[in-house]
């Protein structure tokens, strides 16, 4: 907490950043009110050899933030590259966690790591969250349960965000999700179930 407060105090003292003649004035006291889209659009149009990397894990969050389908957005019509990450396999998941814990000076308990990998199904965000919780609390099976509880809440929120964008088809999607939960997890099986 002390480090974070110190960092925040340091950032509050910064009034701007200048790089190669380009100057950005910052107002850290109201971070929620900052509209980054014009800044990103300016960088896209004027700063050659500059890449901006944004990441998000929630369905639709990035699209809503960037407003890429909104003709009034400063980023409308700009070319972008999307990278969609797949789940890690079992070996890569174990390696990811093991190396992360080693970097933190935590001796990994392989039985707990293997159980976490099996239960978290290779989802990078979930595995990362488990690692963070374990580093803050303890590398235990209870931490796996805490991770799954939090991720269940997040998954429900993501489904609700997905459905908000599809109000007319909401009932149909809920029925599809229900069929998948009942293991009708192919198009043919799901279609038969829905009929």
C-alpha positions, 0 to 999 in steps of 0.5 A, a space after each residue: 500500500 505504501 508503494 502505491 501511495 508513493 507512486 500516486 503522489 509521484 504521478 500527481 506531481 507530473 504535469 505532462 510528458 514530452 517526447 521528441 517535441 510532442 507534449 501531453 498535458 496530464 491531469 491525474 487528479 480526475 483520471 475517470 474523466 479523461 477521454 483517451 480516444 482523441 489522444 489515441 487517434 492523434 497518436 495513430 495519425 501523427 506518431 510514426 513508429 508508435 504502437 498502442 497496445 490495449 487489452 481487455 478480457 470482458 466481452 465487448 468491453 474493448 469495442 465499447 471503450 474504443 467505439 470503433 463502430 460509432 461514426 462519431 468516434 475519433 477512432 472510427 475507420 482506423 485500421 487495427 489488429 486484434 489478437 485473440 488468445 487461446 487457452 493454454 495447454 496443461 504443460 504451458 499452464 504449469 510452466 506459466 505458474 511455476 515460473 511466475 511463483 519462482 520470480 516471486 520467490 515462492 516455492 511452488 507446490 506442484 500438487 496445488 498447481 496441477 489441481 489449479 491448472 485442471 480446474 481453471 481449464 487453461 484460461 490465461 486470465 483465470 490462471 493469472 488471477 490465481 497466481 496473484 491471489 496466491 502471491 497475496 494470500 497463500 498457494 492453497 486449494 482454498 485459493 483455487 476455490 476463491 479464484 473460481 468464485 470470482 471468475 464465476 461472478 465475472 463470467 456472469 457479468 460477461 454474459 450479461 454484457 453480451 446479452 445487453 448488446 443483443 436485447 432482441 435475441 436475449 431469450 434465444 441466447 439464454 436458451 442456447 446457453 442453457 443447452 450448452 450447460 446441459 452438454 448439448 455443445 455442438 450446433 446439431 445437438 443444440 439445435 435439436 434441444 432448442 426445437 
